[in-house]
Each structure stands twice: as structure tokens, then as C-alpha cells.
Amino acid sequence: MPSKIYFLFLIILFFVHQTKGQSFINRATDFGIGQGYGNLGLEEFGGGVSFFDFNGDGWDDLCFPTASGDSLLFFHNNQGILEKINGLILDTSATKQLLWADIDNDGDKDLLVTNFMAANRLYENDGNMNLIDITTSAGFFLFPEPTYGATFGDYDSDGLLDLYITNRSNGVFDNYTNYLWKNNGNNTFTNVAIQTNTSDGLKASFCATFIDINQNLKPDLYIANDRLAKNTLLLNSGNTFSDISFTSGLDTVINAMNVGSGDFNNDGYLDIYVTNTAEGNVLHKNNGDETFSDITTSAGVALYQVSWGGNFFDYDNDGDLDIYVSSEEANALFENLGDGTFIQPLPNGFNGDTLISFANAIGDFNLDGKMDIVVVNALGDPMSIWENQTNNSNNWLKVKLEGVESNRDGIGSWIEIYYDDQKQVRYTKCGTAYLAQNTQTKHFGIGTLESIDSIIVRWQSGIIDKLESVQSNQILTIVEGMTITSAFDILQEKDYFQISPNPVFKNFFYLSNSLEEKSSLKLQLLTASGQVIFNRKIEMWQEKSLINLPLNLAEGVYFLKIITDNLSEQKSIIKFN
């Protein structure tokens, strides 16, 4: 391209992106948040941040650790105003990550605190935001460990959140590995890393995240390792994991700090963004067949400087995911152009953003549908709270999940929205990027649309919920099983199965089928509220099979979910006594 034409192209590109009105304003001073992550020698590689509604009032709160001898810092979001909470927890050690999760499915958020060379701590919420230290009774190790990151996920699909801990072993003077703590369901945990093949050797692991790379509702694990140790992808087979780092193309050898995940190209699969030192960050595109391709150069997201946190989010509500990166030089916002490439808009919209930065987290503190960014800075510099004031009229939609058969937080579920022959997906995680916890409410930008055709939630339990004709600019709470009647035949619209008699007056019915090939069937009987009555497996070798109901089953409307290898069908059953 001739130089004059190329120069003209850059000028046009500058004004195109300037007119989009990208703008972020630092509100930390307004909220009196003047403290950062310490400067007393304990601040190595910074600390994390949680931008998360920890008290359940619908507003994203803020909390972060310090390494300056001060206690953990908590800020309650009072309808858009962040107010400091004193005395919630006293912990003056070199804490790294704060992670909220409902470990006992009682409806409130419990808290995990990781510490570098101090014991990690687990606090149970009594329902009134009183946090009770249950570390000892839970069975966690009490000796000091070089722990950085943590992530919650239900690896064995039992409806309970398990915990993965990453330890940054130096490989010379210590022999720490990573841990997978299985939730036993009674506020106790058991380390099953060896049995499940998840310890990942003696590596300098900064962080990990549970992600579902193949959409099979079994959370896999991706681990970011420092000091030129290979990153690790562990594929979940149900009760154990297999290392597919090499075959997947994710065995990257860099100084990895971050595992950010999101579907940047809207193909339905989670892509992965890993930060690095000045050699450049890496964007791995998910090919949909348990392999990934390095598209960093073509996408334009390398950022050749020491980088830490990296999060996907749709800053301009245009329907595709952008990337925000914290670094030791200049933080970067990469805008997704929708064609597989990114650009840093001009101007960058972050006035005065010149601090050395570590973790960042995404939330919406004022509920305006424009996602904000909180950044942890180094050397005692204050936090940055970047309020998104991007000037456009694009619409949005938010979805919050409440599990019933699945874990209460809905972690490990897929949320899909459909409109104009297009699709966006979000996967629910707890603990992501570098020492970060983003808002639990999943956000979708939908451009100028005033409504979308449908929302589908695929819960880890296998239950499917569907809502149709959903208006924009609202926050939806979807309870598992609440719309199960509208999830009829999502995978197959043909009517292969029949129930007779229906209504059912006795404790049995006949299930007939018109399948050309007979196969095994999984049957799940649910109440109208989504409660599972039974799970059964039958061999459908005959055209009609007798199905017995539980004795003394109450009158009412029930739903029979029928699953084969190739289709899913749901039938309503009316029961009379």
C-alpha cells in the first residue's frame, strides 16, 4: 500500500474510533478509595480484586487484599455509591485473592482467601454477613503455602462447588503442587488432586480456571504457569482428568500469568487469552474439536510488555467481546472489530492511566448496562475504578442464574441468546483471569436491538430453560427449571415418544416410541418447579415399555425428559389419584 494511502487510512481509522465515544473516568477518589496493594516488600506480583455482589442485594460490591499490614478491604455498593465496611475480616497477611462462592447451597456467599506463604482461609457466611472461619473444620491445610489463584467449579457434577488451588512452586526450594479440593457436602473438603490427575507437577502456577472447552457440561481446567513451564489443559472425563495440553495446542511455553476466557468470535466456543512478559501475550482460538490455534498476530492483541490481568467483556455493547489488559507499562483496551481482529481505539479513553497494574475485574457498579473496570495498582498506588461512559445508544441484557439441581450459583452453566440468525454465549465461572472475580451477572451487548428472540440456559444438571421474546435493557434472574415447559424439544422438534394413558390414574404408564433404531434411554421425571423425582436408564428395544412411577406420587403436573445419544424430548404428564 503506498505510504500516502496508508497514512490516509490511519487518519480515517482514527476518526472512526474517536467518534464512537469510548470514555472511562476513574472514580476511585470519589469513593474515598485511596489505598492500593502495599509497598512493604510483600507486594510481589500484586494482589487480586473481586467486583462481585457479595451481599445479594443486586449491586456489584468491591473487595481486595492489601499487603501493607492492613486488613482486607470491603466496599458495599449502596445503589451506585461504594461505602467502606470496617471489621468484616481481620487478615493482615500477604493475601492474594478473594473469591466468593456459595459452597453449601444455602443462598448466601461464603469467602475464600488465598495467601502467599500463609495458610489459606475459608469463611462461612451465617446468612447475616457474619463470616465464620471454618478453615480447620473444613479440612484445609494450615501450613504456609505459596498460593496465588483459586477457582470454584463442580468437576464431578454432584451439585456442589469444588475448589482448585494454584501454588507457585519455585521448583528448587519447595515442592508444592496444585490442589483439587472436593466438596463433601457438609462444609468439609478432601484433596483429590492425585486421584484426579490435577496436581500439575512442580510448576510456578499463577492461576487456573474451570472452563468447558467442548460444551459437554463437564468443567475442564486450564492452568497458567510462570517461568517457562508449559501451560496445562486438563480434560474432564467425569471423575478424573487427562492432560491434552500437547494435542490441543495449549502447551504454550511462556511466563504465563493470566487465563482469560470468552467467545470473541461468537462461534459458541470459549477462546483463551494468556498474558506474558514482553515477548507478547497469546490469544488461542478454540477450533471446536478440542484443539486451539494461536491467532495472536493476525488478531493484533500481543501487547509486547509485561502484562498481568486480561479479561473479555463487551465494553461498547455491540455484540462482541473486547479485551482489557493490565500491564506494568500502559494498560490496553483491545476493541473487537467483529472480523477476527482487534484495534486499540484512539483516543484510548483512560486519562491518567499510567500506573503499574496487576489484576483487573469487570462489573457494573451503577447498573447502567455499561461494564466498568476495577484495576489493582502496584507500589501502594490507589485502585483505579474506571466507570464506563462510552457514548452510544447500544442496548444490553443481563442474566443471573440460580441453581436448584445444579449448584446454587449456576457455575458451569451455559447461557445462549439468539437474535437475527445470530448467537452469543456466556459460560459461568467463579475465579478467572489473574486473581480476579468478575460480576456473577452475565452481560450481553445487543447493539440497536430492542428485544431478542430467545435465551436458553443449559444447566450442568442437564436441565434446559428457555425464554422467548425477551426485551432489552433489563436484568433477568433465571431459576433452574422455571421455564422447563418452554424447553420442549430444543435439540429435536420431532415427536418420537408417546405416553399412555395420560392423564395417569395409577402408578405406571406406557412409553411408546417410533425410533428407527432402538437405543438406551435416560429418563428424568421432574416437578413443575424443576425438582428431580427420579433418574432412570432403560433399554428401548421394544416399541412400548412399562414405566413405574413412585408409590403415592402426589397429584399434579410433571415433566418427563427423555434423552438418547442423538435427541432430547420432553413430555408433560398429568397425575390423578
N, C-alpha and C positions, 0 to 999 in steps of 0.2 A: 504494500500500500504506500503510495507516495506520501512524503512527510507532511505536506500541506493538508492533504485529505485526512490523514491520520490525526493531525492536530485539530482539524475541524470536528472530527468525530468525537474527540475527547471533550471539546467545548460543549457540543450538543449533549453528550452524556452527563456532563457536569450540571447543566441547567435542568435536564430532565429529572435528575435525582434531587436537585436542590428544591424543585417545585413540589416534590412530594411532601415536604414539610416535616421531615424527620427531626424530632426535637426531644431531648431529655433534660430535665432540670434536677439538680442534686438537692434533695430535701432534708438531708441529714441534720443540718444546722437548725432548720425549722422545728425539728422534733427533739432537739437537745441531745442528739447522739454524737458525742464528740470523741468517743473512745474507739480505738482500733485494737489490733491483736498484739499489743505489748512490745516492749523493747528491752527486756532484761535478759536476753540470751536464750530465752525459751521459745522464741518465735520462729524457729526453723521451719520454713515452708508454710508458714501461716496456719490459720485455723479455718473452720468451715462456717456455714451460715444456714439457718433454717428460716424460710419465708413461708410459713405454714400456719393454718388456723388451729392452734393447739387447744383452745378452749371451746370450740364447736359453736361459735356464735355467727359463723358465716363470713368473718373478716380475717384476712391473712395477717397473722401476727409475725413477730420477728424475734429471733433469739440467736445468740452467737457466743462462742467461748472467748476468753482472753488468756493471755499467757503472762500477764504483768503482776500476778499476785492477787488480782481482783477476782471476784466470783463471776459465775456465768451471768450474762446479761439477757434479760427478758423484757420485751416490749409488747404490751397489749394494744391491739388495734381497736380504738374506740371510734368506730364509724369514720375511719379515714385519718384519725389522729393517733400517732404512736405514742403510748404512755408507758414509762418505765415501771416495772414491777420489782419491788425490793424483797429480798429474803426468800425467794421461791426455792432455790437450792444454793447452798454454800459449797463451792468446789473451786479451790484456788490452784489446782494442779495444771499441768500443761495440756489442757483439754483440746481436742481436735474437732470432733463432730458431735452435733446434737441431732438426734433422729427420733421423731415422734411416730408412734405406731400403736394400734390397739392390739396388744399381744394376747389379751384374754377375751376379746369379742364382747366387751361389756358396754361399748358405746362411748367410752372416753379414751383419750390419748395418753399412753404411757411414754416414758422417755428413756432413751439410751444415750449415754455419754461416753465417748471414746477418749482415751488418754494416751499420750506418748510417754512411755516409761512410768506409768502409774496404772493402777487397776482400773479397768473399765467399770462403769456403774450402770445399773438398771433400776429405774424408779417406776413404781406402780402408782397410777392415779386413782385416788379413792372416790372419784366422781365429783369432788369439790375443788379440784386443782390442788389438793394436798398430795405432794409427791413423796412416796414412802420408799426408802432404799431397800430393795429386795435382792440385791446382788448375791448375798451369801445363800439365802434360801433358794434362789433360782438355780444355783449350781455353777455360776460363772467363776472363772479363775480369779483369784485375788492378788496374784503376784504381778509386779510391773511388767508391761509388755510394750513394744514399740508400735502400738496400734495407731493407724490413721483412719481408714474408712470403714463403713459398715453399710449394709443394705438388707432390707427385710423382703422376704418373698415366701410363698408357700410351695416349697420344692416338691413335696410329696402329696399335694392336693388333698390334705385332710381338713382344710378349713381353718388352719392355724398358721400364723406367720412365723416362719423360721428366720434365723439371723446368720448372715455371713460377715465375718470379721477379717480385715486385711491387716497384716503385720509387716512392717517394713524392716525385714531382717537385713543385717549388713553382710551376712554370709561368711563372716570371718570370726567375729567375737560373740556371735549369738547364733542360735539355731531355731528361731521362731518360724513357724509356718502359719498359714491361714486356718481359720476355724469355721465349720458349719455347725451352728447350734440348732438342733431340732427342738421345736416347741412340743412339750409333752402334754400340754393342755391343762396343767394345774399350776401354772406360773413357775414351772421348772423347765430347764433346758439340758440337753445332752449333746456333747460334742461328737458328731458323727463324720468328721472330715475324712478320717482314714477309711471308714466303711463305704463312703460315697465317692471317694477319689477326688476330693476337692481341696486338699491341703496346699497344692501347687508348689511343692518343694520349698527350698530356702531362697526365696526371692524377695526383692525390695518392693513389696506390693503397696502402692499408694491407695488404691480404691478398687471397687468392683461394683457391678450392678447386675441384678436379676433382669434378664430380658428374654423374650420369646422370639427367637430368630426365625422359626419356621411355622409360627401360628398354630401350634398344636396344643396350646394352653398348658404347656409344661415349661416353667421358667428355667432358662439356661443361665449360665454365669459367664460374664466376660470380665477379666482381671487386667488392670493396668499395672505394669511392672517397670520400675526405675532401673538405672544402672545397666542398661543394655541387656537386660534379661528379657526373654521372649514374653510377649503378652500371651494370655491364655484364654481360649474359648472352650468351655465345658458344656457338652450337650447332655441335657436331662433325659434319661430314659425312664423315669418314674421313681426309682429307689436309689439309683446311682447315676454317676455322670461319666462320660467318656471324653477324652481330650481330642478335639478335632481342630486344634489350632493350625496345624500344618495343612490339612486338606481343605480347610475353609479359607485359607489365605490371611488369617488374622494373627499369625505368629510373628507380628511385627517386632523388630529389634530396635528399639529407640529408648529414650529416657521418658517413659510414659507417665503422665500424671493424672490424666482425666479419661473418663469413659462417659461421653455424652451420646445419647441415642434418640433418634427420631426419624420419621419417614419424610425426608426432604423432597423426594420426587413424587410422592403420592401414588406409589405403586402397591401400597399395602404392607410393605416390609420395613423393618427397623434398620436404619443405617447407623453407623457408629463413627463418632468424631473423637480422636485421641490427640491430646496435646503433648508437646515435646519441648526440647530446648531449641536453640537457634537453628538446628538442622531442619526444622519445619514440622508443623502438625500434619495429621493424616486423616483424610475422610475416606471411610470404607463404605462402598455401596453394596447393599445386600442384593444378591442376584436372584434370590427366591428359591435356591436349591441347596442351601446350607453352605454356600460359598460367597465370598466378598471380593470386590475389586477396588484397588487403590485408584481413586479418581481425583486425588488432591490437586494435581497440576491443572487438569482440564477444568476443575471446578473453581480454582483460584482461591483456596482457603488455607494455604500453608502457613502464613504469618511467621516469617523467619525470625523469631525472637523467643525468649524463654516464656512459655505460656503455662497456665495452670487450669483454671476452670473453663469449661466450654459447654454451653447449653443451647439446645434447639428451642426456638419459640417464634411465633408469628408476630413480630413487633408492629407491622402495619396492617394486620387483619386482611391481607389479600389472598389468603388461602394456601400459602406455602410457608414452610418453616425456614426461618433465618437462623444465624448462629452468632452468639455473643461469646467473646473470648477475653478472659482476664490474663494480663501478662505483666512482666517486670519492666516493660518499656511503655507502650501505648496500647490500651485495651482496644478491641476491634469489634465492630458490628458488621457482619457479612450479610448483605441483603440478597435473598434468593430471587433470581430473575425468572424462575419457572421453566428454564430450558436446560437445567443441569449445571448452570454456572451461578456464581455469586459475585457481588461487587461491594466495595465499601463506599457508601453514599457520600457525596460531598454537598455541604459540609457534614462532618461526622456527627454533629448533634450532641456531643458530650463536652461542653465547655469546661475547661479546667481539669479534664480527666488525664492527669499526668503522673499519678501516683503508682508505686509498685503494688500490684494487686495479686491476690491469690484466688480464693473461691468466689463464686457468684451464684445467686439463686434467683428464680423467676416467680413472681406472684403479682397480685393486683390489689394494692393496699387501699385504693379508693373505689373499687368496684365499678370503674367506668368502662370495662371491657378492653382496655389497652394495658398490656402486660408491662409491669415495671421490673427493675433490676436492682438487687442489693449486692454490693461488692465489698469484700473484706480486703483492706489495705494493710501494708506492712509498716514496720518501724514506728508503731504507735500512731500512725496517721488515722484519722477517723474513718468510719464506714462511709461508703457512698450509697445513697438511696436515690436512684435515678427514676424519677417519675416520667412516664411516657406521655408526652404531649404532642405526639405526631399528629399533624393536621390533615386528616382526611375524613371522609364520611362512611368508611367501610364498616360493615356490621360484623357481629360476632355471636358466638354461642358458647356457653359453659355447661359442663356436665359433671356432677358429683355422684359417686356411687356409694350405695350402702348394701353390703352383702348380707345374705341370710344363710344359704347353704355354703357359700364361699366365705372367706374371711371378711369381717365387718367392714374393713377399709376398701374392699374390692380390689386389692392389689393382685396383679396377674390377670386382669380382665382386659379385653379389647373393646374399644368404643369406635364405632364406624358411623360416619354421616354420609348421606347420599343426596346429590342435587345435580340437575342438568347433566346427567350421564357422567358425573364426577364423583370421586370418593376421597375422603380423608380418614385417617385412622390415628388413634392415640392408644398407647399401652400404659397401663397404670403401674407405676413404680414407687418404691419407697427407699430413697437414697440413690443419688445419681450424680454424675459429673464429679468434680473434685470436692469432696467433703460437703456436698450440698444436699438440701432438701427443698424441692420446689413445692409450690402450692398443690394440694391434692385435687383441686377442681381443675378438670381438663378443659383447655381453651381451644376453640376453633375460630379462625378468621374466615369469613364467608363473603368478603367483598361487598358488592352492592345488593346482594340477595336479601329480601325481607323475610324469607322463610326457606326451609329445606324440605326435601321430600320425606326423609326418614332418618331415624337414629336406631342403630342396632347395637346392643351390648351383648357380648359373648363372655359370660362369666366363666371363671375357672372350673366351676362345678359342672359345666356343660349346659346350664340353663341359658336360654336366649330371650332377651327382651327386645321389643320393637315399638317405637313411637313413630307416628306418621304426621306429616304436615305440621312441622314444628316452627314456630315464629322465632325470628332473630332477636338478639339483644336481651337475652334472659339467661338465668342460671337455673338449670334443671337438676333435681335430685331424683335419681332412679334407684328404686329399691329392687333387689333381686326378686324376680317373679311377679312384679306388679303389673306387667303387661304381657304375661305369658300367652294370653289368648291371641294376641296380635302377632305372635312369633310363628304362627302356623305355617309349616312347610316353607321355611326360609330357604332351605337347601334344595327342596324338591316341591313343586307345586302339584304333582300328580297325586291322585288318591289311590294308594296301593293297599290300604288296610281298612277293614270294616269291623265294627263292634256290634254284636248282637247277643241278647236283646239290649236295647238302650232306649229308655231308662232300664237300669239294672235293679231287680227286686230281690234277688238272692245274693249270695256271696261269691258268684262266679259269672263270667261271661265268655263268649267265644270270640277269638280274634282270627279273622279270615284275611287272606292275602291274595293278591294277583301278581306276585313276583314271578318273573320268568325263571330266575334261578333262586333256589332256596338257600338260605344262609342263616347264620346266627343273628339273633335279635337281642338288643339290650332294651329292656322295658323300665321306665321310670314313671311311677304314679305320684302326682303332686296335688296338693290342695290348691284352691283358688288363690291363696296368698303366696304360693311357691314352696310350701313345706313339702319335703320329700316323704312319702308314705312307705315306699319300698323301691328297691333296685333289684331287678331280676334279669337273668340271661337265659334264653330258651333257644333251642334249635328248631327252626321253622321248616321242617321237612314236609309237613302236611299243609293242605290248603286251609285247614281250620284247627286251631289249638284252644284248649280249655285253660282259662286264666283264673285262678282263685284269688279272691280279694281277702284282706284281713278280716277275721271274725269281728262282728259288732262294729263294722265301719259305719260312721255316722252318715245320716242323710246329707246330701249336698252335691255340689258340682266339683268334679275332679278332672284332671287332665292326664292323659296317658301319652308320654313321649316315647316314640319308637325309633330306634337308631340301628341302622345297618352300616356296613362299610361304605356305602355309596349314597345314602339318603337319610334324612331325618323327617319324621312326620309326627304330628301331634293331633290327638283326638280328645274331644270332651266327653265325659261320662257323667250321666245323671244317676245318682244312687238314691233309691227309695227303700225304706224298711217296711 
